[in-house]
Amino acid sequence: MKSYFENYESLHDSSFEDFMAHQLSSSLCQGIPDNWNVGVRLSVRELSLVGEGSHRHLSSSIRLQIGAASIPKLPAHLCEVIVIQRLPLGVFADPFELQNPHKHKAFRDIAVFGDTNLELPSFQSNRSAVEIHIDAGFNILFMQNNGTEFNLLLPLHARYQPLDESGYSVVEIGEPDMLMRCSVEGKQHKQSCLFMSPPNEKAKSTSATVAWKIPAGMKAHAGFVSFITFVTALLSTLSIVYASMFWSGTK
């Protein structure tokens, strides 16, 4: 994601997908056969939201499969699975909150890119994405693997939504983008190889997207809420002034 935001100011699906398909693929490892991608499969088995209200967790179950057509001639290597979860407008991940699981080694690395201003309402914010690195193991491409699963639980928060007559705003969160990166021991220096499942062969989860129904204010209630807020603030101010005058008079 860092490379993406060095070239683009904000996150757009079309720009990101073009980046993944063209610019990112140009950095693939050159020291392996043409059928390098045959044996690696990354898929999302399940995607769901856990919890209620405006603070929830996105649960993802990711499966890594290494087929019989893996790469036997590849030198010693250490691999990691990279998960990029793009978030829609109105939803954000708190980078300070995510530092806690990183310290406890839940992930190899984790970072938030894009709009990280936590105070902005939905209509003033831009999209963001979370990049998660998970340790996949040493020399994993030498072994046929019928399925290793990684379970992720990502804390998310809803921004203040624009007014809506229904009283709710619905946002949809799609499946994450996934790839595997392996650091390969070369004769002169280490090189990084990327492995991505072909788009037409990606297995789909039981839920390709999940919907989050976020409470939003109603225009019909705006005047009443504003009046109550004004009266409450006025009474609180008068109470503070009265208390200050009373205590100063008793001294």
N, C-alpha and C positions, 0 to 999 in steps of 0.2 A: 504493500500500500504506500510505502514511503516513495517508491519510484513513480507510482501513479500520480501522487499529489505534487511531485516535482514538475510534472508536465501539465496537470489540470488543476484549476482553482477549486472546483467543487465536484462532488460525486454524482455522476449520471450513469444510469445503467448501460446505455449505448456506448458511451466513451470507455467505461470500464471493461465491457465485454470485448470491445475492439482491442484494448490494451492487453487483455489476457490472451486473445487469439493471435495477435501479431507481434506486438512489442515484447511481451514476456516470452513467447516461444522462441525468439531469436537468441535467448540466453541458455537454451537447452544444451546439455552435455554433447560434445562432438566426438568423444572417444568411444562411443558404443554403436552397435549395429543399427541399421535403419528401422528394424522392428523393435526398437528399444521400449516402446510403449505397450507392447502386446500383453505383458504379464502383470501389469499394475492396474488395479481397480480400486477406486475410492467411491463410496456411495453413502448416502444418508438413509439410514433405515427407519428413523423416526424423528419427527419434529413436533414439538408441542410447547404450550405455555403452561407454567406451573404457578399457582397462586391466584390471588384476587386483587382487584383495585388497580391503582396506578403504579405499583411496584411489584414486578413479577420476574420470573426466571424463564429463560428460553432453554428448553432441554433438547439436546441433539444427540443422536446415536449414530456414530460414523463407523463404517466398516472398511478395513483395508484388506485386500486380497492380493496375494502374490501367486500367479498361475504357474503352470509347468513351463511356460515359455518365458521364464525370467532370464536374466542375463548372466550366464555362468562365467564369462570371461572378464567380468568387471572386477577391478582390484578391490582391496579392502575399503569399506565405506561405512559411514554412520549416517542414518537417515532420520528425518523428522517430517511429520505431517503438518502442513500449514492450512489452517482453516480461516477463511475470510468471510465474516458475517456482515453483509450490508444491511444497514438499518434504514427504515423508511422515515419520512418526515414525521415528527411528533413523538419519536422514541429515541432515547439516548442511553449510552452506557457511561457510568461514572469512572473515569480513569483512576481516581484516587481509591475508589472502592476495589477496583480490580488489582491493585497492588498487593492486597492481602493474600489471595490465592497464589500469586506469583511467588511471594516470599515463602509460602509453604510448599513450593515445588509441585503444585497441582499442574502447572504448565511450565514448559521450558522457557517461554517468553510470551508476553501479551501486551498489546498496545492499542490505543484508540486513535483513529485518524479522521480528519475532517473537522466538523464543527464540534468543539468540546466545551463551548459556553453552556454551562448547566442552567443558567438563569433565564435564557431566552424562551419566549412562548413559541408554539409550533409555527405560527405564520411568519416569524422573524428569523427562524433558524434555517440551517442547511443540513443536509444529510451527513451521516458519519458511518464508519465501519470499524469493526473490531477484528484484529489479526491475532490469531492464537497459534503458537508453535507447540507441538506435542512430540515427545521423544518416541520414535518408532523402533529403535533398536540398531544393533551393530550387525553388518553383513546380512541384512534382512532379505536382499534380493537373491541370495544364494539358496533360499529355502522356499519350497512351495507352501503356501499358507491359505487355508480354506476360509479364513476370516478372523481378523483381530478387530475387536470393537473398542472404540473410545467413546466414553460418555461425557458430554459437556453440559454444564449448568451455568448459563451466563446471566447475571443479574441485569435487568433492564428497568428503565423508568420512563414514565409518560410525561411529556411536556404539557403545559396548559394549552388546551385545544381552543380553536375558534368557536364562536357561538353557533349552535345548531338547534333547529326546532325540535329535533328528536330527543335532544338531551344527551346524545352520544356521538362520538366520532370513531369510525372504524378504520384501523390501519392493518395492513397485511405484511407479514414478514416471510420472506421466501427462504429457500434452502441456501446454505452457505456454499461458497466456491472453495474447492479443495485441490491441493496438489501435494506432492511429496518431493522434498529436496534432500539429496544425498551428497555429502562431502566425500569425494573420491580421492584416494591417495594416488597421485601421479608420479611420474619419474622425476619431474622437476619441481612441481608444486601441486598443491591441492586444487581441485576444480569442483565446481558445484553443478550438479545435474538435477534437472527438474523433470518430474514425471506427472503427467495429467491424463486422466481417463478420456478417451475420445468422446465428444459431446453426444454422438448418436448411440453410445453404448453405456451411458451412465444409468445406473439403476435408480428408479424413482422411489421415494419414501411413500409411506401410506398417506401422508399429508404433505403435498408439495409446498403449501403455504399455510400459515396459521393466522387467524384473524384476532385482533385485540380490540375489544369494545371499550373505549375510554370515555369516561364521563365528561360532558361539555356543558357549558351554560346555555340557557335558552334565552332568545331575544325577548320573549314575553315577560321574563322575570328580571330583565336588566334594570328597569326603573326601580322596582321594589328592592332589589338587592343593593343598589346604589344608595337608596334612601336609608335603609337599615344600617349600612356601613357608615354613612355620614353621621347619623344620630349616635351610633356607638362610639365613633371616634370623638365626637363633640363632648359626650358625657364623660368619656375617659379623660379628656383634656381638662375639663372643668373640675373633675375629682382630684386630679393631680395638683391643679392650681390651688384649690381649696385646702387640700392637705398641707401644701407648702406654707400657705398663709397661716393656717391654724398652728402648726408646729413652731413657726417662727415667732408667733405671738405669745406662746407659752414660755419662751425662754427669757 
